[in-house]
Amino acid sequence: MPELLQKQLLDVEVAFRGFGFQESDDAAVPVPFGDGYEWGVFLAQHERRFDLFSAGHTHTAAVTVRTWDAEPASEPVEWDEIGEVDFETTTGDVAVWTMTLGRSEHLIQLGVPGWWRVRVGCTGRAEVARVTQTEGVAYGVEKYVIDFWPKA
């Protein structure tokens, strides 16, 4: 049974529907976050980074990041969107990037460099789209769960 090594709860500021996770050593990322961003693609893999496309323009997303020692079991959640990518880190640390702030204060410490598998699930997409279009900024309506585990 996989062991949960770490769990972080983050409030991530989303603008222009995008945010991303990138190797902490910016010099090791050939195309940094923002460049090559794929509009409309829920989960896009790039070298040493991955980007997320939100359903809401400007809001704060509730993001749970979990690090595992092996692939975790799938959760019995009805996700609005779900996807998996491979992610390489040269330092073992992952920075969260946003369209307006650039690199945020959030840092995920995986513990070791190397290849990781990442699963991203998201709920609240229809509601965050509605709220950001009719009421303005939403807080915690769109929820993400991001699992990292060493790639076998």
HELIX and SHEET records of a PDB file:
HELIX    1   1 ASP A   26  ALA A   28  5                                   3    
HELIX    2   2 ARG A  125  THR A  134  1                                  10    
SHEET    1   A 5 LEU A   4  VAL A  14  0                                        
SHEET    2   A 5 HIS A  59  TRP A  68 -1                                        
SHEET    3   A 5 ALA A 138  PRO A 150  1                                        
SHEET    4   A 5 GLY A 114  THR A 123 -1                                        
SHEET    5   A 5 GLU A  81  THR A  89 -1                                        
SHEET    1   B 5 LEU A  43  HIS A  46  0                                        
SHEET    2   B 5 ARG A  49  PHE A  53 -1                                        
SHEET    3   B 5 GLY A  18  GLU A  23 -1                                        
SHEET    4   B 5 ASP A  93  THR A  98 -1                                        
SHEET    5   B 5 GLY A 102  GLN A 109 -1                                        
END                                                                             
